[in-house]
């Protein structure tokens, strides 16, 4: 199996998969690419001061929020 981002070989037992609500949802990833992706959004629930991060690979909101890339230049 290969990492979707860097094409490095990974064992099936060591593969990570993109979280629900991310652009790489369900794609096989190596540990480095899974944890090192740049943050796209930070979500705060109500009065809870804990930040929940969403990146291209991880979604700490467990799918309650998602991100979608949108082109903003003309």
Phi, psi and omega per residue, in radians:
X1 nan 2.523 -3.141
X2 -2.046 2.575 3.059
X3 -1.176 2.329 -3.108
X4 -1.127 -0.524 -3.091
X5 -1.535 -0.936 -3.001
X6 -1.827 -0.060 3.129
X7 1.132 0.222 3.053
X8 -1.271 2.539 3.096
X9 -1.241 2.417 3.093
X10 -2.396 2.551 3.068
X11 -1.305 2.565 -3.125
X12 -1.015 -0.621 -3.130
X13 -1.272 -0.293 -3.132
X14 -1.869 0.096 -3.095
X15 -1.386 2.506 2.991
X16 -1.873 2.731 3.119
X17 -2.229 2.478 3.141
X18 -0.983 2.391 -3.080
X19 -1.266 2.843 3.090
X20 -1.083 2.391 3.103
X21 1.480 0.236 3.095
X22 -2.008 2.771 3.111
X23 -1.066 -0.443 -3.125
X24 -1.858 0.532 -3.134
X25 -0.932 2.151 3.073
X26 1.402 -0.063 -3.136
X27 -1.395 2.467 3.104
X28 -1.271 2.363 -3.082
X29 -2.399 2.638 2.999
X30 -1.386 2.893 -3.105
X31 -1.041 -0.748 -3.106
X32 -1.064 -0.868 -3.110
X33 -1.159 -0.612 3.141
X34 -1.112 -0.800 -3.066
X35 -1.555 -0.318 -3.015
X36 -1.698 0.026 -3.110
X37 -1.144 2.510 -3.115
X38 -1.206 2.435 -3.135
X39 -1.165 2.285 3.103
X40 -1.663 -0.610 -3.084
X41 -2.669 2.689 3.038
X42 -2.164 2.227 -3.074
X43 -2.045 2.376 3.037
X44 -2.032 2.255 3.107
X45 -1.590 2.102 3.042
X46 0.818 -2.179 -3.122
X47 -1.639 0.020 3.106
X48 -1.195 2.195 -3.093
X49 -1.555 0.084 3.118
X50 -1.390 2.155 3.096
X51 -1.413 2.382 3.060
X52 -1.933 2.163 -3.039
X53 -1.650 2.528 2.999
X54 -2.203 2.208 3.088
X55 -2.175 -2.996 3.098
X56 -1.180 -0.336 -3.069
X57 -2.074 -0.491 -3.066
X58 -2.066 2.581 3.089
X59 -2.443 1.736 -3.090
X60 -1.299 -0.081 3.100
X61 -1.573 0.087 3.140
X62 0.982 0.607 3.066
X63 1.560 -0.017 3.114
X64 -1.155 -0.528 3.068
X65 -2.226 2.687 3.103
X66 -2.450 2.917 3.092
X67 -2.104 2.656 3.091
X68 -2.491 2.289 -3.140
X69 -1.281 2.311 3.094
X70 -2.290 2.322 3.106
X71 -1.347 2.259 -3.102
X72 -2.021 -0.128 3.115
X73 -1.501 2.706 -3.080
X74 -1.202 nan nan
